[in-house]
Amino acid sequence: MTDESVKALFTQSIQTQISAVESLSEDMRGTVELLVGHLLNGQRVFISGTDTSSSLADHFVHLMTEGMKLERPPFPVMSLSANPKKQLAALGQSGDILLVIADKDSEQLTGVMESAISREMIIIALTGEGNELVSGLLGPNDVELRVPSLNAARVLETQLFILHSLCEQIESTIFPEEH
């Protein structure tokens, strides 16, 4: 690997971040407001991902239950694992939120989304370009945070940043005196 190829990778990542901030700032603000409102009203957030994005889902659950920057009470956030469609069918209720992280379109994600739709849950989808099956299931009250890239590595990097940003903003909104 040459210095030039390393610089090219960093440049691609930076360019994806710049494109994301330009296209997602307003949606991010609305997503934080949505999550804060639902959490303060006692609703739960379920999260699901596939392959690499399941690691991001678990990381987000950890941040939301343990705290990112604050020592605080845990938020009711749960990762769906072995059979997410059945887990959501058993636990999800109207008004809860399903957060899906799509590193690719998959039957697992669309199945859990269909379960959320049947339970009248709100869906927040973190996607990249080319996640048309996931995007196609979203309704008018749902939110899509679409990373403007087809490169899976750049999408995952940006999704991780989005999750960190959501957690930080949720904490600072609910506990402003601590920041």
C-alpha positions as CSV (number, residue, x, y, z in Angstrom):
1,M,0.0,0.0,0.0
2,T,1.4,3.3,-1.0
3,D,1.1,6.7,0.7
4,E,-1.1,7.8,-2.2
5,S,-3.5,4.9,-1.8
6,V,-3.8,5.6,1.9
7,K,-4.5,9.3,1.2
8,A,-7.1,8.3,-1.4
9,L,-9.0,6.2,1.2
10,F,-9.0,9.0,3.7
11,T,-10.1,11.4,1.0
12,Q,-13.0,9.1,0.0
13,S,-14.1,8.9,3.6
14,I,-13.9,12.7,4.1
15,Q,-15.8,13.3,0.9
16,T,-18.6,10.9,2.0
17,Q,-18.8,12.7,5.3
18,I,-19.1,16.1,3.6
19,S,-21.8,14.8,1.3
20,A,-23.6,13.3,4.2
21,V,-23.6,16.5,6.3
22,E,-25.0,18.4,3.4
23,S,-27.8,15.9,2.7
24,L,-28.6,14.7,6.3
25,S,-28.4,17.6,8.7
26,E,-32.1,18.4,8.8
27,D,-33.1,14.7,8.9
28,M,-30.7,14.1,11.7
29,R,-32.2,16.9,13.8
30,G,-35.7,15.5,13.2
31,T,-34.6,12.0,14.0
32,V,-33.1,13.2,17.4
33,E,-36.4,14.9,18.2
34,L,-38.4,11.8,17.2
35,L,-36.2,9.5,19.4
36,V,-36.2,11.9,22.4
37,G,-40.0,12.3,22.2
38,H,-40.6,8.6,22.1
39,L,-38.1,7.7,24.8
40,L,-39.5,10.4,27.1
41,N,-43.0,8.9,26.5
42,G,-41.8,5.5,27.6
43,Q,-41.7,3.8,24.2
44,R,-38.9,1.5,23.3
45,V,-36.4,1.4,20.4
46,F,-35.6,-1.9,18.8
47,I,-32.6,-2.1,16.5
48,S,-31.7,-4.6,13.8
49,G,-28.9,-5.0,11.3
50,T,-27.3,-7.7,9.3
51,D,-23.7,-8.9,8.9
52,T,-21.4,-6.0,9.8
53,S,-24.3,-3.6,10.5
54,S,-25.4,-5.9,13.4
55,S,-22.2,-4.9,15.1
56,L,-23.1,-1.3,14.7
57,A,-26.6,-2.1,16.2
58,D,-25.0,-3.8,19.2
59,H,-22.7,-0.8,19.7
60,F,-25.6,1.7,19.6
61,V,-27.5,-0.4,22.2
62,H,-24.4,-0.3,24.4
63,L,-24.1,3.5,24.1
64,M,-27.8,4.0,24.7
65,T,-28.0,1.7,27.8
66,E,-24.6,2.5,29.3
67,G,-24.2,6.2,28.3
68,M,-21.9,7.7,25.7
69,K,-20.6,10.8,27.6
70,L,-22.7,10.7,30.7
71,E,-23.4,8.5,33.6
72,R,-27.2,8.3,33.4
73,P,-30.1,5.9,33.5
74,P,-30.3,3.5,30.6
75,F,-32.6,4.2,27.7
76,P,-35.0,1.3,26.7
77,V,-33.1,0.2,23.6
78,M,-32.9,-3.5,22.5
79,S,-31.0,-5.2,19.8
80,L,-32.9,-7.8,17.9
81,S,-30.8,-10.9,17.2
82,A,-31.4,-14.6,16.4
83,N,-34.9,-14.2,14.9
84,P,-35.6,-10.5,14.8
85,K,-39.0,-10.8,13.1
86,K,-40.3,-13.1,15.8
87,Q,-38.7,-11.0,18.6
88,L,-40.4,-7.9,17.3
89,A,-43.7,-9.7,16.9
90,A,-43.5,-10.7,20.6
91,L,-42.2,-7.4,22.0
92,G,-43.0,-4.5,19.7
93,Q,-46.0,-2.3,20.3
94,S,-47.6,0.6,18.5
95,G,-45.6,3.7,19.0
96,D,-42.3,1.9,19.5
97,I,-39.5,2.6,17.1
98,L,-37.6,0.1,14.9
99,L,-34.1,1.3,13.8
100,V,-32.7,-0.7,11.0
101,I,-29.1,-0.4,9.8
102,A,-28.8,-1.6,6.2
103,D,-25.4,-2.4,4.8
104,K,-27.2,-4.2,2.1
105,D,-30.8,-5.2,1.2
106,S,-31.8,-8.4,2.9
107,E,-34.8,-10.5,3.6
108,Q,-34.1,-10.4,7.3
109,L,-34.3,-6.6,7.4
110,T,-37.4,-6.4,5.2
111,G,-39.0,-9.1,7.3
112,V,-38.5,-7.3,10.6
113,M,-39.6,-4.1,8.9
114,E,-42.9,-5.8,7.8
115,S,-43.4,-6.9,11.4
116,A,-42.9,-3.3,12.6
117,I,-45.4,-2.0,10.0
118,S,-48.0,-4.6,11.1
119,R,-47.5,-3.3,14.7
120,E,-47.8,0.4,13.7
121,M,-44.3,1.2,14.7
122,I,-42.2,4.0,13.3
123,I,-39.1,2.9,11.3
124,I,-35.8,4.8,11.1
125,A,-33.6,3.3,8.4
126,L,-29.9,4.0,8.1
127,T,-29.1,3.1,4.5
128,G,-26.7,3.7,1.7
129,E,-27.3,4.2,-2.0
130,G,-28.7,1.0,-3.4
131,N,-30.8,-0.2,-0.4
132,E,-34.0,0.0,-2.5
133,L,-35.9,-2.9,-0.8
134,V,-35.4,-1.2,2.6
135,S,-36.2,2.2,1.3
136,G,-39.3,0.9,-0.5
137,L,-40.9,-0.3,2.8
138,L,-40.8,3.1,4.5
139,G,-44.0,5.0,5.0
140,P,-44.7,8.7,5.3
141,N,-44.1,8.8,9.0
142,D,-40.8,6.9,8.8
143,V,-37.3,8.3,8.4
144,E,-34.5,7.4,6.1
145,L,-30.9,8.5,6.8
146,R,-29.3,7.6,3.5
147,V,-25.5,7.8,3.2
148,P,-24.7,9.2,-0.2
149,S,-22.4,6.4,-1.3
150,L,-22.4,3.0,-2.9
151,N,-19.1,2.0,-1.2
152,A,-20.0,-0.3,1.6
153,A,-17.0,0.7,3.8
154,R,-17.8,4.4,3.4
155,V,-21.4,3.7,4.2
156,L,-20.6,1.8,7.4
157,E,-18.1,4.4,8.6
158,T,-20.7,7.1,8.1
159,Q,-23.4,5.0,9.8
160,L,-21.2,4.6,12.8
161,F,-20.7,8.4,12.9
162,I,-24.5,8.9,12.6
163,L,-25.2,6.5,15.5
164,H,-22.6,8.3,17.7
165,S,-24.1,11.7,16.8
166,L,-27.7,10.5,17.6
167,C,-26.6,9.2,21.0
168,E,-24.7,12.3,21.8
169,Q,-27.6,14.6,20.8
170,I,-30.2,12.5,22.6
171,E,-28.1,12.7,25.8
172,S,-27.6,16.4,25.5
173,T,-31.3,17.0,24.8
174,I,-32.6,14.9,27.7
175,F,-29.8,15.9,30.1
176,P,-28.9,19.5,29.1
177,E,-27.6,20.4,32.5
178,E,-24.9,17.7,32.3
179,H,-23.4,19.1,29.1
